[in-house]
């Protein structure tokens, strides 16, 4: 029969082995994360976090890996856990804000960025996120205020220029929107979304030929841009220079490339 001392030693050895095994799992996960193998990293972090649920580095890295693989709800939960632990709060707020944006929880983005910006008023990513959320919420003036600060600090920030242009467009300030989209294109001439957004502004102002020209440019860069086909079809439908047949051809291309809005155009005009 084993003595109490032998049992104690066996338990201690077992504990050391278990600890080493868990640490190894964390190191393996970190290596996979650093290598950009995010799905594999998540599997390793899952195993490790079962035993170390409050490890801030593992939680943050798993959250980021989940974010990179599009699992925004799970990522959101990891960043929320970090915030509740008051660990790495600034980066966790930013990351949770990004996930909220992807999940279309724009009010949540604003709440988190308000907290962040109160402590760090010049945080560029926070201002950009909040400004973009304000744009989606239709709060044009607040969006422009935030995005002005981003663009003043980073004049060539194309994402901020696109976001501010979208805010101007939603607010009915088409010329200012076009100016921002053109500025973005001067930085990156192959920016398909800038051409697309210009096309939408021209549709809203019934400049059909200019709209079509910009959608053509967007499709030159990305031939699978379903929304651009659909919007070009709408412009052709209203243009005296194009036929119903041409518009329907674009609606069908939009549908083939995954734009659900194209179905309404086909049903109404092409059947």
C-alpha positions in Angstrom: 0.0 0.0 0.0 1.3 3.5 -0.9 2.2 5.8 1.9 0.7 9.3 2.2 4.1 10.7 1.2 4.2 8.7 -2.0 0.7 9.8 -2.9 1.6 13.4 -2.3 4.7 13.2 -4.5 2.7 11.5 -7.3 0.0 14.3 -7.1 2.7 16.9 -7.3 4.4 15.3 -10.2 1.0 15.0 -12.0 0.4 18.7 -11.3 3.7 19.7 -12.8 3.1 17.6 -15.9 -0.4 19.1 -16.3 1.0 22.6 -15.9 3.7 22.0 -18.4 1.2 20.5 -20.8 -1.1 23.6 -20.6 1.8 26.0 -21.0 2.9 24.1 -24.1 -0.6 24.4 -25.4 -0.5 28.2 -24.9 2.9 28.4 -26.6 1.6 26.3 -29.5 -1.4 28.6 -29.8 0.7 31.7 -29.7 3.0 30.3 -32.5 0.0 29.5 -34.7 -1.5 33.0 -34.0 1.7 34.7 -34.9 1.9 32.7 -38.1 -1.6 33.8 -39.1 -3.0 30.3 -38.8 -6.0 31.7 -36.9 -8.4 28.7 -37.0 -5.8 26.3 -35.7 -4.8 28.9 -33.0 -8.4 29.1 -31.8 -8.5 25.3 -31.3 -5.4 25.5 -29.2 -6.6 28.5 -27.2 -9.9 26.8 -26.5 -8.1 23.9 -24.8 -5.8 26.2 -22.8 -8.5 28.6 -21.7 -10.6 25.8 -20.2 -7.9 25.5 -17.6 -6.8 29.2 -17.5 -10.1 31.2 -18.1 -8.6 34.5 -16.9 -5.4 34.5 -18.9 -5.6 37.9 -20.5 -3.1 37.2 -23.3 -4.8 34.0 -24.4 -8.2 35.6 -24.3 -7.1 38.6 -26.3 -5.3 36.5 -28.9 -8.2 34.1 -29.2 -10.6 37.0 -29.6 -8.4 38.5 -32.4 -8.1 35.1 -34.1 -11.8 34.7 -34.0 -12.2 38.2 -35.4 -9.9 37.4 -38.2 -11.9 34.3 -39.1 -15.2 36.2 -39.0 -16.5 34.6 -35.8 -17.5 38.0 -34.4 -20.0 36.9 -31.8 -17.4 34.6 -30.1 -14.7 37.3 -30.4 -17.1 39.9 -28.9 -17.5 37.5 -25.9 -13.7 37.3 -25.4 -13.2 41.0 -25.5 -16.2 41.5 -23.1 -14.5 39.1 -20.7 -11.3 41.1 -20.8 -13.2 44.3 -20.1 -15.0 42.8 -17.2 -11.6 41.6 -15.9 -10.2 45.2 -16.5 -7.4 43.7 -18.5 -6.0 45.3 -21.7 -9.2 47.4 -21.6 -8.2 49.9 -24.3 -7.4 47.3 -26.9 -10.4 45.2 -25.9 -12.8 48.1 -26.3 -11.4 48.8 -29.8 -11.7 45.1 -30.7 -15.2 44.8 -29.3 -16.2 47.9 -31.2 -14.9 46.4 -34.4 -16.9 43.2 -33.8 -20.0 45.3 -32.9 -19.6 47.1 -36.3 -19.4 43.8 -38.2 -22.5 42.6 -36.3 -24.3 45.9 -37.2 -24.6 46.8 -33.6 -23.8 50.4 -34.3 -25.2 51.8 -31.0 -22.9 49.4 -29.2 -19.9 50.8 -31.2 -20.8 54.3 -30.1 -21.1 53.3 -26.5 -17.7 51.5 -26.4 -15.9 54.3 -28.3 -17.4 57.0 -26.0 -15.7 55.2 -23.1 -12.5 54.9 -25.0 -12.4 58.4 -26.4 -13.2 59.9 -23.0 -10.0 58.5 -21.7 -8.0 58.9 -25.0 -9.6 61.9 -27.0 -7.1 61.6 -29.9 -7.4 57.8 -30.5 -7.6 57.7 -34.2 -9.0 54.2 -34.5 -11.7 55.0 -31.9 -12.7 58.2 -33.7 -12.8 56.4 -37.0 -15.0 53.6 -35.6 -17.4 55.9 -33.9 -17.6 58.2 -36.9 -18.3 55.2 -39.2 -21.0 54.0 -36.7 -22.6 57.5 -36.7 -22.6 57.3 -40.5 -24.6 54.0 -40.4 -26.9 55.5 -37.8 -27.6 58.5 -40.1 -26.1 61.0 -37.6 -24.2 62.9 -40.3 -22.9 65.9 -38.3 -21.5 63.7 -35.5 -20.0 61.4 -38.1 -18.3 64.2 -40.0 -17.0 65.7 -36.7 -15.2 62.5 -35.8 -13.9 61.7 -39.3 -12.6 65.3 -39.7 -10.3 64.6 -36.8 -9.1 61.4 -38.3 -8.5 63.0 -41.8 -6.8 66.0 -40.3 -4.3 63.7 -38.6 -4.1 61.2 -41.5 -4.9 63.1 -44.8 -4.4 59.9 -46.9 -6.5 57.6 -44.8 -8.7 56.2 -47.6 -11.0 54.3 -45.2 -11.8 57.6 -43.3 -12.3 59.4 -46.6 -14.7 56.8 -47.8 -16.6 56.9 -44.5 -16.8 60.7 -44.4 -17.9 60.6 -48.1 -20.6 58.2 -47.2 -21.7 60.4 -44.3 -21.9 63.4 -46.7 -23.9 61.3 -49.2 -26.4 60.2 -46.5 -26.8 63.7 -45.4 -27.6 64.9 -49.0 -24.3 66.7 -49.5 -23.4 65.0 -52.8 -20.6 67.3 -54.0 -18.7 66.9 -50.7 -19.2 63.2 -50.9 -17.8 63.1 -54.5 -14.8 65.2 -53.4 -13.9 62.7 -50.6 -14.3 59.7 -52.9 -12.0 61.5 -55.5 -9.5 62.2 -52.8 -9.5 58.5 -51.8 -9.0 57.6 -55.5 -6.0 59.9 -55.8 -4.4 57.9 -53.0 -5.5 54.5 -54.4 -6.8 54.6 -58.0 -7.9 51.0 -57.7 -10.4 51.5 -54.9 -13.5 49.9 -56.2 -15.8 51.0 -53.4 -14.9 54.7 -54.1 -16.1 54.3 -57.7 -19.2 52.4 -56.5 -20.1 55.1 -54.0 -19.6 57.8 -56.6 -22.0 55.9 -58.8 -24.6 55.8 -56.1 -24.3 59.5 -55.5 -24.8 60.2 -59.2 -27.9 57.9 -59.3 -29.3 59.9 -56.4 -28.8 63.1 -58.4 -30.0 61.4 -61.6 -26.8 61.8 -63.5 -27.2 58.4 -65.2 -24.2 58.5 -67.6 -21.8 59.5 -64.8 -23.3 56.8 -62.6 -22.7 54.2 -65.3 -19.2 55.3 -65.9 -18.3 54.9 -62.3 -19.9 51.5 -62.0 -18.0 50.5 -65.1 -14.8 51.5 -63.3 -15.8 49.5 -60.1 -16.5 46.4 -62.3 -13.2 46.8 -64.2 -11.4 46.4 -60.8 -13.8 43.7 -59.5 -15.8 41.9 -62.1 -17.7 40.0 -59.4 -19.1 43.2 -57.7 -22.8 42.2 -57.7 -24.1 45.5 -56.2 -22.3 47.4 -59.0 -24.1 45.4 -61.7 -27.5 46.0 -60.1 -27.0 49.7 -59.6 -25.6 50.0 -63.1 -28.8 48.3 -64.3 -30.9 50.8 -62.4 -29.0 53.7 -64.1 -29.5 52.1 -67.5 -33.1 51.6 -66.8 -33.5 55.3 -66.3 -31.1 56.5 -69.1 -32.5 57.3 -72.5 -29.2 56.0 -74.0 -29.8 52.4 -72.8 -32.5 49.8 -73.3 -34.5 47.7 -71.0 -32.7 44.7 -72.3 -29.3 46.1 -71.2 -30.7 47.0 -67.7 -32.1 43.4 -67.3 -28.8 41.9 -68.4 -27.1 43.9 -65.5 -29.8 42.8 -63.0 -29.2 39.2 -63.9 -25.4 39.7 -63.5 -26.1 41.3 -60.1 -28.2 38.3 -59.1 -25.5 35.8 -60.3 -22.9 37.7 -58.2 -24.9 37.5 -55.0 -26.8 40.8 -54.8 -30.2 40.0 -53.5 -31.5 43.5 -54.5 -31.2 42.4 -58.1 -34.1 40.0 -57.7 -36.5 42.8 -57.3 -35.4 44.5 -60.5 -35.7 41.2 -62.4 -39.1 40.5 -61.0 -40.5 44.0 -61.8 -38.9 44.7 -65.2 -37.5 41.6 -66.8 -40.2 38.8 -66.5 
